[in-house]
Amino acid sequence: MDFLDRILGRARNVGLPALGDPERVRVVQCVIDELAPLVAADGGSIELVEVGDDGWVSVRMRGACSHCDASSDRLRLALEPRLRAVAPWLCGVRAVV
């Protein structure tokens, strides 16, 4: 799959695997999966988009979380601290559209 197909696929919400180092992606996805029930209770979900070589994790908020003001708090207060505990390479977490 070429670069343009990946970009357009993401824009159309096609289920593509997260970008980045496979081991780092696995670690981040495990933490997201741990938080899934908490996020689902509010009618939302977190989709891992990319784990950058620079240590930044990009996620997409889905469902009710996609337009909720509290979603940034959830990333900052729930996801990021758990990731920091298992991923010393983490620089931070950011939400993408």
Buried (B, 14 or more C-beta within 10 A) or exposed (E): EEEEEBEEEBEEEEEBEBBBEEEBBEBBBEBBEEBEEEBBEBEBBBBBBBBBEEEBBBBBBBBBBBEBEEBBEBBEEBBBEBBBEEBEEBEEBBBEE
